[in-house]
Amino acid sequence: MSLYVFAASLPAPSADSVDALIESGHWKRARQAVDVRLKANPNDAQAHAWLSKIDSSFGDLSGAIDEAERAVALNPNSAAFHGQLAEAYALVADHSTVVRGVLYARRMKKEIAAALAIDPNHLDTLLVQMMYEWKAPTLAGGDRNHAREIARHIGHVSPLWGYLAQARLAEDEGNDGALETALRKAVEVDPSSYRARVALARFYCCTARPKRYADAERIAREAIALDPSGAGGWEILARLYAAQHRGSDLTDVLSRAESATPDDLTPYYAAASVLFETGQDFPHAEEYLRRYLGGSVEGRAPSLAEARWLLAELYEHEGRKGEAVRELQVAIHLDPAFEPARRDLYRLRHS
């Protein structure tokens, strides 16, 4: 999980709103809805703030800053808009050189102060502030004790988000016991939270030592029952069926996932990555990667460059060096800054 991505949008007030689409991970659908609003009113501050969050989900950090700055310019009295700009600055700081990172961190802190002056309990802003103080060096304003205090304050504002904040800090510390406890409490305090159930299922499937696949499967199915259109629950089932060599169950769940959420093929990538990592069934891993590459990538999902890179790794392990080289070349064409592909291409060309 990236440093500041945790501060995603809060639970949506209605099932058909842009907030609801973002909360469910439907970034492409959210963009379509926002585009309609902006065509009707190019000065819609809320639409620009949403577009900032959407841009960041697709890795367009420059666009995220531009849109958030536009939202703040249009309505400087919104804590949410200042908070979104703070998050955009934080993301850029997280992906910058030290000098550039310091510049954007200063801008971030200014926007945090502006947001909290308007609304001291604004959750998105508090989450950004918490993660900055947790991760930043002391000389740059980092303070882990204060970050924990912020997490406790978030719990007073929203018990659900308080437990999710505690889980984020526990995850970063590698404290599995505290992470599990916080996620279980998040599910208990808000049984309707899809996000909390997916997070707990993902912990059991992918982080817990040892893995607890039965618990992961049960909770992922509960998440799917809450929101069949969300890819998160389906992705976890795909991962655990691949890891458990349950081929027929995997085939079935991928088909059902695509029917439920045809514009998000992340479960195919998840299945392929596990099959590759466990060294099993490379033909199906290739098939699933090809299926993923045949669609358009959803926000916060693995990029097409990452999928090409994984396919190249698969080809290399099968001794198909020429095909691996071609996939790496495509990956670099898609994302010239994608260093793993550049390193592998150099290695293969000089081996």
Secondary structure, 3 states (H helix, E strand, C coil): CCCCCCCCCCCCCCCCCHHHHHHCCCHHHHHHHHHHHHHHCCCCHHHHHHHHHHHHHCCCHHHHHHHHHHHHHHCCCCHHHHHHHHHHHHHHHHCCCHHHHHHHHHHHHHHHHHHHHHCCCCHHHHHHHHHHHHHCCHHHCCCHHHHHHHHHHHHHHCHHHHHHHHHHHHHHHCCHHHHHHHHHHHHHHCCCCHHHHHHHHHHHHHHCCCCCHHHHHHHHHHHHHHCCCCHHHHHHHHHHHHHCCCHHHHHHHHHHHHHHCCCCCHHHHHHHHHHHHCCCCHHHHHHHHHHHHCCCCCCCCCCHHHHHHHHHHHHHHCCCHHHHHHHHHHHHHHCCCCHHHHHHHHHHHCC
